[in-house]
Amino acid sequence: MTPKERAIAALTGQIPDEVPHFELAVLVTEEVFGMTFFQGRENDPKPWKEREKMVWHNAQLYMDIAERYEHSIIMITHMPSSIFPQRDEELFYTIRCIREIAGDKYLLITHGDGTLAIPSGDDMEAFCYEIADHPDEFELKAERMCEEAIEKAKRYIDRGIDGFALCSDYAFNSGPFLSPAMFSRFITPYLFRIVRAMREQGAYVIKHTDGNIMPIIDQIISCQPHALHSLDPMAGMDIKEVKEKIKES
């Protein structure tokens, strides 16, 4: 099996010849390879020819990481610039570069979530007041985020991405940020629609969230992502128990 075939086998419930693996981000490129990814606002005003070279550099570094650590999936996150839609074009070009270097050897994914996540410390107070005082407006916000994620996914799939990691975190080590009842109102319907839209277009979907998600895991499983990432042992997550939950569903 190629690395991509190995990943697809695992994601579709088959038995691959080896266990596939990947990382959302590799943070030791300087130490291991003597180089880092090009990214940041300082590259925003640079002409395309300069950023094109940076994209090629990033693509090759993704390849070096995948080869070194025997990854089956490449998670594309690093773009030279910080401006949208400039970043989109750099992502599409990164896909092309990786394909030119390695063909269809690896499964290529990127960020794709459009559901509400645990807010940052700076935003948490406002988030809590808003969801308590104006729940209908909060639903409208969740609806907009969902539609934007689905539209973005269509563009990305058309330009060659194989799948998505949905990286909104829902839980702390102690449990979910939202209660199961609130999660069923403000998260689950939109997560379901996003996953369904991606899968209908042939994309592979990995739902990422850290923390203890056991109180809401039934809802996440009902949305039918191809995989859950990561099952957090520091939060008391038990892979055996999760497997049993999935079998029950």
ZAMAR-716060 format. One record per residue (C-alpha): residue number from 1; x, y, z; residue in three letters. Coordinates in Angstrom, 3 decimals. Each point is the difference from the previous one (the first is absolute). Layout:
<atoms>
<num:NUM	x:X	y:Y	z:Z	residu:ala>
...
</atoms>
This chain:
<atoms>
<num:1	x:0.000	y:0.000	z:0.000	residu:met>
<num:2	x:1.061	y:3.588	z:-0.559	residu:thr>
<num:3	x:-0.207	y:2.324	z:3.007	residu:pro>
<num:4	x:-3.210	y:1.489	z:-1.415	residu:lys>
<num:5	x:-1.572	y:-3.419	z:-0.588	residu:glu>
<num:6	x:0.969	y:-0.963	z:3.541	residu:arg>
<num:7	x:-1.706	y:3.104	z:1.419	residu:ala>
<num:8	x:-3.153	y:-0.502	z:-2.052	residu:ile>
<num:9	x:-0.223	y:-3.625	z:1.064	residu:ala>
<num:10	x:0.096	y:0.986	z:3.656	residu:ala>
<num:11	x:-2.443	y:2.871	z:-0.466	residu:leu>
<num:12	x:-2.510	y:-2.243	z:-1.761	residu:thr>
<num:13	x:0.082	y:-2.850	z:2.502	residu:gly>
<num:14	x:2.268	y:-2.315	z:-1.935	residu:gln>
<num:15	x:3.239	y:-1.615	z:1.190	residu:ile>
<num:16	x:3.132	y:1.712	z:-1.372	residu:pro>
<num:17	x:3.297	y:-1.848	z:-0.426	residu:asp>
<num:18	x:1.566	y:2.305	z:2.606	residu:glu>
<num:19	x:-1.380	y:2.437	z:2.567	residu:val>
<num:20	x:-0.228	y:3.452	z:-1.655	residu:pro>
<num:21	x:0.789	y:3.099	z:2.009	residu:his>
<num:22	x:0.537	y:3.748	z:-0.308	residu:phe>
<num:23	x:0.309	y:3.193	z:2.031	residu:glu>
<num:24	x:-2.103	y:3.144	z:-0.114	residu:leu>
<num:25	x:3.229	y:1.981	z:0.335	residu:ala>
<num:26	x:3.704	y:-0.816	z:0.249	residu:val>
<num:27	x:1.763	y:2.633	z:2.088	residu:leu>
<num:28	x:3.612	y:-1.208	z:-0.145	residu:val>
<num:29	x:0.864	y:0.706	z:-3.627	residu:thr>
<num:30	x:2.870	y:2.323	z:0.924	residu:glu>
<num:31	x:1.556	y:-2.584	z:2.278	residu:glu>
<num:32	x:-0.490	y:-2.944	z:-2.380	residu:val>
<num:33	x:0.278	y:1.523	z:-3.473	residu:phe>
<num:34	x:1.777	y:3.289	z:0.655	residu:gly>
<num:35	x:-2.864	y:2.018	z:-1.507	residu:met>
<num:36	x:-3.463	y:1.294	z:0.802	residu:thr>
<num:37	x:-3.182	y:0.727	z:-1.912	residu:phe>
<num:38	x:-0.434	y:3.402	z:-1.609	residu:phe>
<num:39	x:-2.979	y:1.740	z:1.593	residu:gln>
<num:40	x:-0.898	y:3.391	z:1.406	residu:gly>
<num:41	x:-1.124	y:3.534	z:-0.727	residu:arg>
<num:42	x:3.468	y:1.031	z:-1.169	residu:glu>
<num:43	x:-0.623	y:-1.966	z:-3.204	residu:asn>
<num:44	x:-3.385	y:1.585	z:-0.769	residu:asp>
<num:45	x:1.319	y:2.838	z:-2.225	residu:pro>
<num:46	x:2.515	y:-2.137	z:-1.868	residu:lys>
<num:47	x:-0.692	y:-0.697	z:-3.679	residu:pro>
<num:48	x:-1.311	y:-3.378	z:-1.093	residu:trp>
<num:49	x:3.352	y:-1.104	z:-1.441	residu:lys>
<num:50	x:1.602	y:0.231	z:3.435	residu:glu>
<num:51	x:-2.920	y:-1.668	z:1.745	residu:arg>
<num:52	x:-0.060	y:-2.699	z:-2.690	residu:glu>
<num:53	x:3.522	y:-1.019	z:1.034	residu:lys>
<num:54	x:-1.115	y:-0.032	z:3.627	residu:met>
<num:55	x:-2.931	y:-2.281	z:-0.855	residu:val>
<num:56	x:2.387	y:-2.413	z:-1.734	residu:trp>
<num:57	x:2.237	y:0.102	z:3.070	residu:his>
<num:58	x:-2.962	y:-0.767	z:2.270	residu:asn>
<num:59	x:-1.196	y:-2.808	z:-2.258	residu:ala>
<num:60	x:3.417	y:-1.638	z:0.039	residu:gln>
<num:61	x:0.181	y:0.317	z:3.781	residu:leu>
<num:62	x:-3.393	y:-1.712	z:0.301	residu:tyr>
<num:63	x:1.413	y:-2.793	z:-2.143	residu:met>
<num:64	x:3.165	y:-0.248	z:2.110	residu:asp>
<num:65	x:-2.116	y:-0.312	z:3.159	residu:ile>
<num:66	x:-2.252	y:-2.666	z:-1.529	residu:ala>
<num:67	x:2.978	y:-2.038	z:-1.221	residu:glu>
<num:68	x:1.963	y:0.340	z:3.222	residu:arg>
<num:69	x:-2.847	y:-0.966	z:2.310	residu:tyr>
<num:70	x:-1.806	y:-2.365	z:-2.419	residu:glu>
<num:71	x:-3.232	y:1.978	z:0.044	residu:his>
<num:72	x:-2.928	y:-1.076	z:-2.146	residu:ser>
<num:73	x:-1.808	y:3.342	z:0.201	residu:ile>
<num:74	x:1.410	y:3.483	z:-0.547	residu:ile>
<num:75	x:-1.825	y:2.743	z:1.874	residu:met>
<num:76	x:0.551	y:3.245	z:-1.940	residu:ile>
<num:77	x:-0.157	y:3.030	z:2.285	residu:thr>
<num:78	x:2.997	y:2.238	z:-0.746	residu:his>
<num:79	x:-0.349	y:2.761	z:-2.596	residu:met>
<num:80	x:2.551	y:2.756	z:-0.672	residu:pro>
<num:81	x:-2.538	y:2.800	z:0.446	residu:ser>
<num:82	x:-2.798	y:0.764	z:2.442	residu:ser>
<num:83	x:-2.470	y:1.653	z:-2.403	residu:ile>
<num:84	x:-3.169	y:-1.666	z:-1.296	residu:phe>
<num:85	x:-0.662	y:-0.879	z:-2.802	residu:pro>
<num:86	x:3.752	y:0.106	z:-0.644	residu:gln>
<num:87	x:0.427	y:-2.900	z:2.424	residu:arg>
<num:88	x:-2.530	y:-2.055	z:-1.955	residu:asp>
<num:89	x:1.988	y:0.390	z:-3.207	residu:glu>
<num:90	x:3.178	y:-0.956	z:1.848	residu:glu>
<num:91	x:-1.753	y:-3.076	z:1.396	residu:leu>
<num:92	x:-1.140	y:-1.066	z:-3.458	residu:phe>
<num:93	x:3.508	y:0.509	z:-1.344	residu:tyr>
<num:94	x:1.450	y:-1.996	z:2.914	residu:thr>
<num:95	x:-2.268	y:-2.894	z:-0.988	residu:ile>
<num:96	x:1.263	y:0.220	z:-3.578	residu:arg>
<num:97	x:3.626	y:0.104	z:1.128	residu:cys>
<num:98	x:-0.364	y:-3.044	z:2.254	residu:ile>
<num:99	x:-1.746	y:-1.892	z:-2.794	residu:arg>
<num:100	x:2.805	y:0.903	z:-2.403	residu:glu>
<num:101	x:2.604	y:-1.251	z:2.472	residu:ile>
<num:102	x:-1.755	y:-3.151	z:1.239	residu:ala>
<num:103	x:-2.951	y:-0.649	z:-2.290	residu:gly>
<num:104	x:-2.966	y:-1.432	z:1.873	residu:asp>
<num:105	x:2.105	y:-1.641	z:2.702	residu:lys>
<num:106	x:-1.468	y:1.838	z:3.000	residu:tyr>
<num:107	x:-3.463	y:0.936	z:1.210	residu:leu>
<num:108	x:-0.084	y:3.809	z:0.126	residu:leu>
<num:109	x:-2.211	y:1.714	z:2.566	residu:ile>
<num:110	x:-0.390	y:3.451	z:1.518	residu:thr>
<num:111	x:-2.118	y:1.862	z:2.565	residu:his>
<num:112	x:-3.718	y:0.039	z:-0.713	residu:gly>
<num:113	x:-2.032	y:0.442	z:3.184	residu:asp>
<num:114	x:-2.877	y:2.424	z:0.161	residu:gly>
<num:115	x:-1.394	y:-0.737	z:3.448	residu:thr>
<num:116	x:0.309	y:1.975	z:3.207	residu:leu>
<num:117	x:3.018	y:-0.849	z:2.147	residu:ala>
<num:118	x:1.027	y:0.764	z:3.573	residu:ile>
<num:119	x:0.631	y:3.758	z:-0.020	residu:pro>
<num:120	x:3.345	y:1.495	z:0.919	residu:ser>
<num:121	x:0.472	y:1.426	z:3.482	residu:gly>
<num:122	x:-0.440	y:3.526	z:-1.359	residu:asp>
<num:123	x:-3.335	y:-0.897	z:-1.645	residu:asp>
<num:124	x:-1.448	y:-2.441	z:2.493	residu:met>
<num:125	x:-2.026	y:2.477	z:2.086	residu:glu>
<num:126	x:-1.626	y:1.577	z:-3.069	residu:ala>
<num:127	x:-0.660	y:-3.468	z:-1.463	residu:phe>
<num:128	x:-1.781	y:-1.154	z:3.157	residu:cys>
<num:129	x:-2.173	y:3.130	z:0.242	residu:tyr>
<num:130	x:-0.886	y:-0.154	z:-3.687	residu:glu>
<num:131	x:-1.014	y:-3.654	z:-0.052	residu:ile>
<num:132	x:-2.059	y:0.442	z:3.195	residu:ala>
<num:133	x:-1.654	y:3.324	z:-0.837	residu:asp>
<num:134	x:-0.392	y:-0.301	z:-3.773	residu:his>
<num:135	x:-0.203	y:-3.691	z:-0.933	residu:pro>
<num:136	x:-1.950	y:0.640	z:-3.214	residu:asp>
<num:137	x:2.694	y:2.371	z:-1.256	residu:glu>
<num:138	x:2.597	y:-2.560	z:0.978	residu:phe>
<num:139	x:-1.782	y:-2.571	z:-2.153	residu:glu>
<num:140	x:0.139	y:2.413	z:-2.925	residu:leu>
<num:141	x:3.755	y:0.343	z:0.549	residu:lys>
<num:142	x:0.371	y:-3.787	z:0.040	residu:ala>
<num:143	x:-2.052	y:-0.183	z:-3.212	residu:glu>
<num:144	x:2.245	y:2.532	z:-1.764	residu:arg>
<num:145	x:3.154	y:-1.810	z:1.093	residu:met>
<num:146	x:-1.428	y:-3.286	z:-1.240	residu:cys>
<num:147	x:-0.923	y:1.352	z:-3.433	residu:glu>
<num:148	x:3.396	y:1.664	z:-0.393	residu:glu>
<num:149	x:1.776	y:-3.258	z:0.868	residu:ala>
<num:150	x:-2.056	y:-1.941	z:-2.542	residu:ile>
<num:151	x:0.669	y:2.533	z:-2.750	residu:glu>
<num:152	x:3.714	y:0.042	z:0.787	residu:lys>
<num:153	x:0.109	y:-3.786	z:-0.038	residu:ala>
<num:154	x:-1.503	y:-0.048	z:-3.489	residu:lys>
<num:155	x:2.732	y:2.348	z:-1.268	residu:arg>
<num:156	x:2.758	y:-1.986	z:1.631	residu:tyr>
<num:157	x:-1.255	y:-3.358	z:-1.266	residu:ile>
<num:158	x:-0.289	y:1.394	z:-3.522	residu:asp>
<num:159	x:3.657	y:1.066	z:0.248	residu:arg>
<num:160	x:1.319	y:-3.373	z:1.082	residu:gly>
<num:161	x:-0.193	y:-0.370	z:3.789	residu:ile>
<num:162	x:-0.844	y:-3.542	z:1.145	residu:asp>
<num:163	x:-1.535	y:0.769	z:3.359	residu:gly>
<num:164	x:-0.249	y:2.128	z:3.085	residu:phe>
<num:165	x:0.914	y:0.058	z:3.664	residu:ala>
<num:166	x:-2.786	y:1.711	z:1.920	residu:leu>
<num:167	x:1.989	y:1.623	z:2.792	residu:cys>
<num:168	x:-2.468	y:1.752	z:2.271	residu:ser>
<num:169	x:0.710	y:-1.097	z:3.577	residu:asp>
<num:170	x:-3.083	y:-0.769	z:2.075	residu:tyr>
<num:171	x:1.292	y:-1.199	z:3.366	residu:ala>
<num:172	x:2.407	y:0.458	z:2.884	residu:phe>
<num:173	x:1.523	y:-2.907	z:1.913	residu:asn>
<num:174	x:-2.974	y:0.261	z:2.364	residu:ser>
<num:175	x:-2.638	y:-0.185	z:-2.728	residu:gly>
<num:176	x:-1.716	y:1.973	z:-2.786	residu:pro>
<num:177	x:-0.183	y:3.787	z:0.114	residu:phe>
<num:178	x:-3.679	y:-0.078	z:-0.993	residu:leu>
<num:179	x:-2.468	y:-2.296	z:1.713	residu:ser>
<num:180	x:-1.296	y:-2.923	z:-2.111	residu:pro>
<num:181	x:-3.329	y:1.822	z:-0.409	residu:ala>
<num:182	x:1.671	y:3.196	z:-1.202	residu:met>
<num:183	x:2.361	y:-2.005	z:-2.198	residu:phe>
<num:184	x:-3.011	y:-1.644	z:-1.661	residu:ser>
<num:185	x:-1.385	y:3.440	z:-0.837	residu:arg>
<num:186	x:3.046	y:2.050	z:-0.945	residu:phe>
<num:187	x:2.483	y:-2.576	z:-1.353	residu:ile>
<num:188	x:-1.400	y:-3.367	z:-1.073	residu:thr>
<num:189	x:-2.401	y:1.091	z:-2.775	residu:pro>
<num:190	x:2.701	y:2.071	z:-1.673	residu:tyr>
<num:191	x:2.758	y:-2.576	z:0.431	residu:leu>
<num:192	x:-2.325	y:-2.561	z:-1.573	residu:phe>
<num:193	x:-0.662	y:2.217	z:-3.020	residu:arg>
<num:194	x:3.684	y:0.793	z:-0.510	residu:ile>
<num:195	x:1.086	y:-3.644	z:0.196	residu:val>
<num:196	x:-2.829	y:-1.109	z:-2.290	residu:arg>
<num:197	x:0.818	y:2.645	z:-2.623	residu:ala>
<num:198	x:3.687	y:-0.941	z:0.020	residu:met>
<num:199	x:-0.678	y:-3.714	z:-0.210	residu:arg>
<num:200	x:-2.525	y:0.439	z:-2.816	residu:glu>
<num:201	x:2.775	y:1.642	z:-2.021	residu:gln>
<num:202	x:2.365	y:-2.901	z:0.626	residu:gly>
<num:203	x:2.165	y:1.609	z:2.685	residu:ala>
<num:204	x:1.310	y:-1.755	z:3.098	residu:tyr>
<num:205	x:-0.869	y:1.620	z:3.319	residu:val>
<num:206	x:1.933	y:-0.247	z:3.260	residu:ile>
<num:207	x:-1.612	y:1.669	z:3.001	residu:lys>
<num:208	x:2.593	y:1.353	z:2.436	residu:his>
<num:209	x:-0.669	y:1.078	z:3.539	residu:thr>
<num:210	x:2.063	y:-0.353	z:3.140	residu:asp>
<num:211	x:-1.408	y:-0.571	z:3.463	residu:gly>
<num:212	x:-2.546	y:-2.308	z:1.590	residu:asn>
<num:213	x:-2.730	y:-0.266	z:-2.626	residu:ile>
<num:214	x:-1.799	y:-3.024	z:1.465	residu:met>
<num:215	x:-3.154	y:1.972	z:0.978	residu:pro>
<num:216	x:-0.394	y:1.122	z:-3.641	residu:ile>
<num:217	x:1.686	y:-2.819	z:-1.903	residu:ile>
<num:218	x:-3.319	y:-1.524	z:-1.070	residu:asp>
<num:219	x:-0.888	y:3.281	z:-1.699	residu:gln>
<num:220	x:3.378	y:0.237	z:-1.732	residu:ile>
<num:221	x:-0.219	y:-3.607	z:-1.210	residu:ile>
<num:222	x:-3.504	y:0.672	z:-1.341	residu:ser>
<num:223	x:1.514	y:2.589	z:-2.359	residu:cys>
<num:224	x:1.966	y:-2.839	z:-1.655	residu:gln>
<num:225	x:3.529	y:1.335	z:-0.480	residu:pro>
<num:226	x:2.389	y:-2.607	z:-1.358	residu:his>
<num:227	x:2.153	y:0.238	z:3.143	residu:ala>
<num:228	x:0.390	y:1.662	z:3.388	residu:leu>
<num:229	x:3.253	y:1.737	z:0.942	residu:his>
<num:230	x:1.373	y:0.041	z:2.578	residu:ser>
<num:231	x:-1.224	y:-2.315	z:2.730	residu:leu>
<num:232	x:1.566	y:1.850	z:2.900	residu:asp>
<num:233	x:1.372	y:-2.325	z:2.726	residu:pro>
<num:234	x:0.851	y:3.002	z:2.212	residu:met>
<num:235	x:-3.737	y:0.705	z:0.100	residu:ala>
<num:236	x:-0.858	y:-3.590	z:0.870	residu:gly>
<num:237	x:-1.079	y:-1.053	z:-3.498	residu:met>
<num:238	x:0.039	y:-3.795	z:-0.400	residu:asp>
<num:239	x:0.358	y:-1.310	z:-3.551	residu:ile>
<num:240	x:-1.716	y:-3.282	z:0.936	residu:lys>
<num:241	x:-3.046	y:1.847	z:1.290	residu:glu>
<num:242	x:-0.074	y:2.222	z:-3.098	residu:val>
<num:243	x:0.103	y:-3.052	z:-2.277	residu:lys>
<num:244	x:-2.919	y:-1.513	z:1.867	residu:glu>
<num:245	x:-1.965	y:3.228	z:-0.406	residu:lys>
<num:246	x:0.652	y:-0.025	z:-3.748	residu:ile>
<num:247	x:-1.074	y:-3.642	z:-0.302	residu:lys>
<num:248	x:-3.234	y:0.814	z:1.831	residu:glu>
<num:249	x:-0.757	y:2.773	z:-2.471	residu:ser>
</atoms>
